[in-house]
């Protein structure tokens, strides 16, 4: 599913690109990406107590800047971000109908970056933890119908179904950009393994299901991911981030790490 990054990178309005990257890099590579961060981002990085968390933040943020810089033909450190009142990031100067939109998610050393043009987008990545996928969490955060559907799934498929539901809900919330003002139990998604990812219902807004599309992503083994995209008239392209050969000292990530 994850192709090597192309030399000639173009993003059409009917395309959505998703990049997969490892956050576990050599110290020299981390230092290289640290240099593309702005001072406020470097300060944020310094506040992490654990070195691994600090390095993962640097790599996740630095790689985001390098990837977006390729689309905009801009030096990574020149990019400026803004945030809405719920914390969703966007690029300054890209708010028009053809502007570049992005979203990112990372978990347990792996990151996904979703890029689109002129349409809102959300992505969520989760490392599979069997201790997290229990009925109490489903009863608390899922809708009644989702919780019942989860309980009816055979035990050996229930963890996968749980994370299908969780990542699809998170991706949709991130695409909407309103945080948890949209409660998780007020909309429903498909969750049965093997069935297409779908937004089934949004309480009080029946037209919302026709506005958004969901897609299951297949990251490295042990992870589950989902993508939420505004509209249905788009095609997905998935890239493995391997660094930009035109830039100095950028990381070379390997698939599945």
C-alpha positions as CSV (number, residue, x, y, z in Angstrom):
1,X,0.0,0.0,0.0
2,X,2.9,2.4,0.7
3,X,4.9,3.4,-2.4
4,X,8.3,5.1,-2.3
5,X,8.0,8.9,-2.4
6,X,8.0,10.2,-6.0
7,X,10.6,12.7,-7.2
8,X,8.0,14.8,-9.0
9,X,5.3,15.4,-6.4
10,X,2.0,16.8,-7.5
11,X,-1.2,17.1,-5.5
12,X,-4.4,17.3,-7.6
13,X,-7.7,18.5,-6.2
14,X,-9.2,15.1,-6.6
15,X,-6.4,13.3,-4.7
16,X,-5.6,12.7,-1.1
17,X,-2.0,11.8,-0.2
18,X,-1.1,9.9,3.0
19,X,2.5,9.6,4.1
20,X,3.8,7.0,6.6
21,X,7.0,7.7,8.5
22,X,9.0,6.2,11.3
23,X,9.8,8.5,14.3
24,X,12.7,6.3,15.4
25,X,15.8,7.9,13.8
26,X,19.5,8.2,14.5
27,X,20.6,11.2,16.7
28,X,22.2,13.0,13.7
29,X,18.9,12.8,11.8
30,X,16.9,14.1,14.8
31,X,19.3,17.0,15.0
32,X,18.9,17.8,11.3
33,X,15.1,17.9,11.7
34,X,15.4,20.0,14.9
35,X,17.0,22.7,12.8
36,X,13.9,23.1,10.6
37,X,11.7,23.8,13.7
38,X,10.8,27.4,14.7
39,X,12.0,28.6,18.1
40,X,8.6,28.0,19.8
41,X,8.6,24.4,18.5
42,X,12.1,23.9,19.8
43,X,10.9,25.2,23.2
44,X,8.0,22.7,23.1
45,X,10.4,19.9,22.3
46,X,12.6,20.8,25.3
47,X,9.7,20.5,27.7
48,X,9.4,16.7,27.2
49,X,10.9,14.9,30.2
50,X,11.7,11.6,28.4
51,X,14.2,11.8,25.6
52,X,12.3,9.4,23.3
53,X,9.1,11.5,23.6
54,X,11.2,14.6,22.8
55,X,12.8,13.0,19.8
56,X,9.5,11.7,18.5
57,X,8.0,15.3,18.7
58,X,11.0,16.7,16.8
59,X,10.9,14.1,14.1
60,X,7.1,14.2,13.7
61,X,7.0,18.0,13.5
62,X,10.2,18.3,11.4
63,X,9.0,15.7,8.9
64,X,5.7,17.5,8.6
65,X,7.5,20.7,7.7
66,X,9.7,18.9,5.1
67,X,6.7,17.1,3.5
68,X,4.6,20.3,3.3
69,X,7.5,22.2,2.0
70,X,7.8,19.9,-0.9
71,X,4.1,20.5,-1.9
72,X,4.5,24.3,-1.6
73,X,8.1,24.5,-2.9
74,X,9.0,26.3,0.3
75,X,11.8,25.9,2.8
76,X,10.4,23.9,5.8
77,X,11.4,26.5,8.3
78,X,9.5,29.2,6.4
79,X,6.1,27.6,6.9
80,X,3.8,29.3,9.3
81,X,0.9,27.5,11.2
82,X,-2.2,28.8,12.8
83,X,-4.7,26.9,15.0
84,X,-8.4,27.2,15.4
85,X,-10.0,27.5,18.8
86,X,-10.0,23.7,19.2
87,X,-6.4,23.3,18.3
88,X,-6.6,22.0,14.7
89,X,-3.6,23.2,12.8
90,X,-3.6,24.8,9.3
91,X,-1.1,26.6,7.1
92,X,-1.2,30.4,7.0
93,X,-1.9,31.5,3.4
94,X,-3.6,28.2,2.4
95,X,-7.2,28.9,3.4
96,X,-8.5,29.3,-0.2
97,X,-10.6,26.9,-2.1
98,X,-7.5,25.3,-3.6
99,X,-5.3,25.6,-0.4
100,X,-3.4,22.7,1.0
101,X,-5.0,21.0,4.0
102,X,-3.2,18.5,6.3
103,X,-3.6,16.4,9.4
104,X,-1.3,14.1,11.3
105,X,-1.3,11.4,13.8
106,X,1.4,9.4,15.5
107,X,1.5,6.4,17.9
108,X,4.3,4.2,19.2
109,X,7.0,5.4,16.9
110,X,5.0,5.6,13.7
111,X,3.4,8.7,12.1
112,X,0.8,9.3,9.3
113,X,0.5,12.6,7.5
114,X,-2.7,13.2,5.4
115,X,-2.5,16.0,2.7
116,X,-5.4,17.3,0.5
117,X,-6.2,20.4,-1.5
118,X,-9.3,22.4,-0.9
119,X,-11.0,19.8,1.3
120,X,-11.0,19.2,5.1
121,X,-9.2,16.0,6.2
122,X,-8.5,14.0,9.4
123,X,-6.4,11.0,10.1
124,X,-5.9,8.8,13.2
125,X,-3.3,6.1,13.9
126,X,-3.4,3.8,16.9
127,X,-1.1,1.1,18.2
128,X,-3.2,-2.0,19.0
129,X,-3.4,-2.4,22.8
130,X,-5.6,-5.3,23.9
131,X,-5.9,-3.8,27.4
132,X,-7.5,-0.6,26.0
133,X,-10.1,-2.4,23.8
134,X,-12.6,-3.4,26.5
135,X,-16.4,-3.1,26.8
136,X,-16.3,-0.4,29.5
137,X,-14.6,2.0,27.2
138,X,-17.0,1.1,24.3
139,X,-20.0,1.7,26.6
140,X,-18.6,5.0,27.7
141,X,-17.6,6.5,24.3
142,X,-19.4,4.5,21.6
143,X,-23.0,4.9,20.7
144,X,-25.5,2.3,22.0
145,X,-25.7,0.7,18.6
146,X,-22.0,0.6,18.1
147,X,-21.5,-1.0,21.5
148,X,-24.1,-3.6,20.8
149,X,-22.5,-4.3,17.4
150,X,-19.1,-4.7,19.0
151,X,-20.5,-7.2,21.5
152,X,-22.0,-9.3,18.8
153,X,-18.6,-9.7,17.0
154,X,-16.7,-13.0,17.6
155,X,-14.1,-12.6,20.3
156,X,-11.1,-13.1,18.1
157,X,-12.2,-10.2,15.9
158,X,-13.4,-7.8,18.6
159,X,-10.1,-6.0,19.3
160,X,-9.8,-5.2,15.6
161,X,-13.4,-4.0,15.5
162,X,-12.9,-1.8,18.6
163,X,-9.9,0.0,17.0
164,X,-11.8,0.3,13.7
165,X,-14.5,2.2,15.5
166,X,-12.1,4.2,17.6
167,X,-9.8,5.4,14.7
168,X,-12.8,6.2,12.4
169,X,-14.4,8.3,15.1
170,X,-11.2,10.1,15.9
171,X,-10.4,10.8,12.2
172,X,-13.9,12.2,11.7
173,X,-13.6,14.5,14.7
174,X,-10.2,15.7,13.6
175,X,-11.5,16.4,10.1
176,X,-14.4,18.4,11.5
177,X,-11.9,20.4,13.6
178,X,-14.2,21.0,16.6
179,X,-12.6,18.7,19.1
180,X,-14.8,16.9,21.6
181,X,-17.6,19.4,21.3
182,X,-18.9,16.7,19.0
183,X,-19.4,13.8,21.5
184,X,-18.2,10.4,20.3
185,X,-21.5,8.8,21.1
186,X,-23.5,11.3,18.9
187,X,-22.4,9.8,15.6
188,X,-21.9,6.2,14.3
189,X,-19.3,4.5,12.1
190,X,-19.0,1.0,10.7
191,X,-16.7,-1.3,12.6
192,X,-17.0,-4.9,11.4
193,X,-13.6,-6.1,10.2
194,X,-13.6,-6.5,6.4
195,X,-16.5,-4.2,5.8
196,X,-15.9,-0.7,4.2
197,X,-15.3,2.2,6.5
198,X,-18.4,4.4,6.5
199,X,-19.9,7.3,8.5
200,X,-23.4,5.8,9.2
201,X,-25.2,8.5,11.2
202,X,-24.7,11.9,12.8
203,X,-27.2,12.8,15.4
204,X,-29.3,15.9,14.4
205,X,-27.6,16.2,11.0
206,X,-28.8,13.6,8.5
207,X,-27.0,15.3,5.6
208,X,-23.6,14.9,7.2
209,X,-23.1,11.3,6.1
210,X,-23.2,12.4,2.4
211,X,-20.6,15.1,3.0
212,X,-17.9,12.9,4.4
213,X,-16.1,9.7,3.4
214,X,-14.1,7.4,5.5
215,X,-11.3,5.0,4.5
216,X,-9.4,2.3,6.3
217,X,-5.7,2.6,6.1
218,X,-3.2,-0.3,6.5
219,X,-0.1,0.9,8.3
220,X,2.6,-1.3,9.7
221,X,1.8,-4.5,11.5
222,X,0.3,-3.9,14.9
223,X,-1.4,-0.6,14.0
224,X,-4.9,0.5,12.9
225,X,-5.6,3.7,11.1
226,X,-8.4,5.6,9.4
227,X,-8.9,8.6,7.2
228,X,-11.8,11.0,7.0
229,X,-12.1,13.3,3.9
230,X,-14.6,15.9,2.9
231,X,-16.4,14.7,-0.2
232,X,-16.4,11.5,-2.2
233,X,-14.8,12.6,-5.5
234,X,-11.2,11.7,-4.6
235,X,-8.6,9.0,-4.9
236,X,-6.0,7.9,-2.4
237,X,-2.3,7.7,-2.9
238,X,-0.1,6.3,-0.1
239,X,3.6,7.1,0.2
240,X,6.4,5.9,2.4
241,X,8.4,8.9,3.6
242,X,12.0,8.4,2.7
243,X,13.4,11.9,3.0
244,X,13.9,14.5,0.2
245,X,17.1,13.9,-1.7
246,X,17.2,17.6,-2.6
247,X,17.6,18.6,1.1
248,X,20.6,18.0,3.3
249,X,20.8,15.3,6.0
250,X,17.2,14.3,5.9
251,X,16.0,10.9,7.3
252,X,15.7,7.8,5.2
253,X,12.8,5.9,6.7
254,X,12.2,2.2,6.1
255,X,8.7,0.7,5.6
256,X,7.3,-1.1,8.6
257,X,9.7,0.2,11.2
